[in-house]
Amino acid sequence: MTKTEIRKSFAAKRNSLTQREVNTKQDLLLIRFQEMAIPSAMLVHAFVPMYERNEPDPGPLVDFMHFRNPALSVTYAKINASDCSMVHFLEDDQMDFKENSFGIPEPTGGAPVLETDIDMVFIPLLAFDHEGNRVGYGKGYYDRFLAKCRKDALKIGLSFFPPVDSIEDVDFFDKKLDFCITPECVYAF
């Protein structure tokens, strides 16, 4: 399947989930994450999910990391639509979120953070394959961001569904995941 076909198919699959199914799958994502040998991280990039699209929420995973390491810091991104880039802001007590024109919650405050300072990235996606390739929403924001991160920054996708067999139109701009957590298991690439 192509990225366009996968986007359409998996957006429909996610939208068809009931709230109870989303809650169960979300709980299982946290359990799978807790079972991982999580490397030490001091700065983690997270995202605020689009709940109306049944997007997996990295929040409980970040909370678990905070429990294990109270010194952990979290950063959230704001997009720059003119060049498809992202600017990252350190979470603080004053941070609030406001939906942008795409319906994506973005931070309204916080100190800027360099991509090279981030140790771990939770990545939104619609689908992934057995090779660690992902299908996002089609603008390439995360691929551009990940290209600026350190090579050792851990890239973790979250999916309510198992991988597709393959993504036909992967190109050299696409950045692969290191792991993808699903309700059933954790895929390592």
N, C-alpha and C positions, 0 to 999 in steps of 0.2 A: 504494500500500500504506500501511497505517497503521503507526504506531510499533510497536504490539504484533505485527503480522504480520511486520514487518521484524526485530524482535528475535528472534523464533522462527526465522525463515528464516536469518538471518546467524549466529546462535549455532550452528545445526546445520551451516552451511557451514564455519565455523571449526573446529568440533569434528571434522569429517571430514578435515581436513588431516593428512597424515602428518608426522612430525618432520622428515623431509627437506624436505618442501614448506615447512614453517614456517621452517626454516633458510635456504632459498633466498630466500624472500620477505623475510625479515628482512635478509639481505645486500643485496637490491635496494632496500629502504627506505633503508639507509645510503648506497648509491650515489646514489639520487635526491636525498637530502638534501645530499650533498657537491656535487652539481651546481647547487644553488640558490645564489642570491646572498643569503647569510645575513646579516641585519643584525646589528649589534653588540648584544650583550646581556651584562649583568653578573650578572643574577639570573634563573635559569630554573627554572620549575616542571616537575618530572617525576613519573612514577608508576612504581611497581614492578608489572610485569605479573602477571596471574594466568596462570602458565605452563600450568596444567592446562586452561585454556580457550583455549589458543593465542592469547593476546592479544599484539599487537605490543609490542616492547620499545623504549622510547626510550633505554635505556642506551647503546647504541653511538653514537647521535646526540649524546648529551650528552658522551660520551668524545671524540668528534671535535671538539666545540666547546671542550672543555677543552684539547685539543692545540693548537688555534688561539689560545686565550685562557686561559692558566693562571690568571688572576685570576677566572675565572668561578665563581660560586657557584650551588648547586643547592638547591632547597627541595622538600620532600615534604609531603603533606597527611595529616591524620588527620581522620576524619569525626566529627561530632557527630550521632548518629542522632535525638536528641530534637527538633532543629530543622532537620535536613538541611543543616547548614552544614559548613564545613571549616576547620581550623586548620592553618597552614603552619609547618614547622620547617626551619631551615637545616641542611643536611647538615654533619656534622663527623665526626672520626675515631671518636667514641664511638657514632654512630648505628647502631642495629640496627632490624630490622623484625619485626613480629609480626602474624599474620593476625587481623583483627577477626572479628566474628560473621558477616559476609557473605563471608568468605574473602579479603578484600582486605588485602594487606600494607600496614602502616602504620608510621611511624617511632615509636621508643620514646624518642627523645631529640632534642636539638637546640634551638637558640634560636628562639622564635617570630618570624615574619616577617609583615609587613602585605601584604595583597593588592596595594596600590598601589605597592609596591616591586618587584614582579615585572615583568620586561621581556618574557618569552616563556613560553608555556604549552604543553606537550605534553599533548594531551587524549585520553584513552581513548574509544573509540567502537565500536559494532557496525557502523554503516553511516553513509553520508552521501549527499547528493544534489548535483546540479549547481549548486545555489544556495549551497552551503556550510552547509546545515542538517545537523545530526547526530542520530543516534539513539544514546543511551547506554543505560544499564541501567535507567532509568526512575524514579529518585528525585529527579533535578534538582540533585544536588550541584554539578556543574560549572556549570550555568546560574547558580546562586546565586553561586558563586565568581567567575565571569567578569563578572557584573554589578558586582562590587566592584573589579575590576581597572581600571587606567587604560585609556582609550580606545585608546591607542597600543600597548598590550601585544599582542604577536603571538600569535595563537591557531592552533596547528598540530595537526591530527588525523593519526592514523596508521591506515591500513587496508590489509589484505591484498587487498582487492577493489575493483573500480571502483565509481563511484557508482550509486545507484538513480536512476531517472528523476525521481521526486518522492516526497516524504513528505506524505501527505494531511493529517495533523493537526498541522502546525507551528503554534505559537501565539506570542504576543508575548513570552512568558517565555524562549523558546528563543534562545540566543546562537549566532550564526553563526561558522564558522571563517574564518580568513584564507587558510589553505592546508590541503590534505590530501595527504599523501604516500602514494602507493601503489607497489607494485613496478614498475608500468609507467610512471608519470609523476607529476608534481606538479600538482595542481589549485589554481589561484589564484582567489579569489572577491573 
